Amino acid sequence: MDRLIYFDNNATTPLDPNVLNAMMPYFTTHFANASSLTHRAGRLAAAAVDGAREQVAALVGASAREITFTSGATEAINMAIKGVFEHYHRKGKHIISCRTEHKAVLDTLAYLEKKGAEVTYLPTDSDGRIDLDALDSAIRPDTILLALMYANNETGIIHPIARIAELSDKHQTLFFCDATQAIGKVGVDVSGTGPDLLCLSAHKLYGPKGIGALYIRRRSKRIQTGALLHGGGQENKLRAGTLNVPGIVGLGKAAEIARQQLTEEAPRLTALRDTLETALRKLPATAINGQGAPRLPHVSNITFRHLRADQIMFSVPDIALASGSACVSGTRDPSHVLMAMGLSAPDAHASLRFSLGRFNTEAEVNAAIGKLTTVVNQLRASSPIWQLHEAGLVE
Ligand SMILES: Cc1ncc(COP(=O)(O)O)c(C=O)c1O
């Protein structure tokens, strides 16, 4: 069997071997509890956590005390949005978000709507962009939070974060940003005008699963948030529970490597992504979703009209891709992101997400282009709807 060509790095990335090496001693010799400051082994674990906090902070231009470790982005998102609502609902109950957010944000907001929150979901244009004037006019005196992602997980489309932060400051509201897919892929800097709260996840960054962080601005603002988990008072009483020291060390190392490699890696991935897109665009009736908007360097979402994404994926079992649609209880709904961008349900079902990563090579991209071109042509050749399309009877 051919080696798997892994183009599903937005779902999760492989662990960088250097990250694993950094983590290993904290499973074995340095296993102590980072809260056990009564002995040397505990203090060593605590020092490793402090070091990792510095590494994560450095990646986003924060200071270490602004970083709280969580079990991943989903927890950080819940902590940020629920925490802000809990502490600011007397000021107002209005939150602004967008239809193309990740389910972790949308479902958290849906939960809060049941608790009395009022949420405005901004639409996007066909390239997945939000209209900043529409955002400006949607902000009300009772708006307490803007919850808008840095870059979309299905399309890679990047929101204008600095402009959103300016609007947030102008209206004296808070800005939470889900930066899970952007961190380590593009430069993210919270030190100037930027989000007040921001989340990240190690497993999207060549780190381990089950660890992430929430940044909460402390320098220029006093932001009140609360804990989801109560108990031993770890993480400055914001996140109780024995610290996952190997995971935290892994996240720290992953952040350090991402920071070192960012300037070389982003253009390398852009070049690979462009090679892929240029070749696949030669196939008739294909479209790149969000092509007109700024995008992450490594993500491409392509519609192969009159086919189904799962048909294509089934025909290229040695290429790991994603259809970008949520699989809920065995039924495949068309992607809410692509539908929000105005794609028809058949076109959303015909769309594939390619998310490249650190370990992908040019040879893999070329091999994938060859296989996909053959498969798309073959599937269309035997498709009645494609024949109608060719005859000009359907668009
Ligand atoms: C944009 C975005 N937000 C949040 C998450 C959830 O991250 P985690 O798996 O760390 O909970 C993901 C993962 O798919 C994501 O892509």
Ligand as a Chemical Component Dictionary entry (heavy atoms), coordinates in Angstrom:
data_LIG
# 
_chem_comp.id                   LIG 
_chem_comp.type                 NON-POLYMER 
_chem_comp.pdbx_formal_charge   0 
_chem_comp.three_letter_code    LIG 
# 
loop_
_chem_comp_atom.comp_id 
_chem_comp_atom.atom_id 
_chem_comp_atom.alt_atom_id 
_chem_comp_atom.type_symbol 
_chem_comp_atom.charge 
_chem_comp_atom.model_Cartn_x 
_chem_comp_atom.model_Cartn_y 
_chem_comp_atom.model_Cartn_z 
_chem_comp_atom.pdbx_ordinal 
LIG C1 C1 C 0 -11.181 26.915 14.510 1  
LIG C2 C2 C 0 -11.210 25.848 15.555 2  
LIG N1 N1 N 0 -11.625 26.134 16.789 3  
LIG C3 C3 C 0 -11.662 25.214 17.754 4  
LIG C4 C4 C 0 -11.300 23.915 17.537 5  
LIG C5 C5 C 0 -11.334 22.899 18.656 6  
LIG O1 O1 O 0 -10.035 22.612 19.082 7  
LIG P1 P1 P 0 -9.696  21.472 20.141 8  
LIG O2 O2 O 0 -9.660  20.198 19.377 9  
LIG O3 O3 O 0 -8.361  21.842 20.697 10 
LIG O4 O4 O 0 -10.743 21.500 21.186 11 
LIG C6 C6 C 0 -10.867 23.547 16.261 12 
LIG C7 C7 C 0 -10.528 22.140 15.941 13 
LIG O5 O5 O 0 -11.010 21.578 14.989 14 
LIG C8 C8 C 0 -10.820 24.550 15.245 15 
LIG O6 O6 O 0 -10.415 24.255 14.005 16 
# 
loop_
_chem_comp_bond.comp_id 
_chem_comp_bond.atom_id_1 
_chem_comp_bond.atom_id_2 
_chem_comp_bond.value_order 
_chem_comp_bond.pdbx_ordinal 
LIG C1 C2 SING 1  
LIG C2 N1 SING 2  
LIG C2 C8 DOUB 3  
LIG N1 C3 DOUB 4  
LIG C3 C4 SING 5  
LIG C4 C5 SING 6  
LIG C4 C6 DOUB 7  
LIG C5 O1 SING 8  
LIG O1 P1 SING 9  
LIG P1 O2 DOUB 10 
LIG P1 O3 SING 11 
LIG P1 O4 SING 12 
LIG C6 C7 SING 13 
LIG C6 C8 SING 14 
LIG C7 O5 DOUB 15 
LIG C8 O6 SING 16 
# 
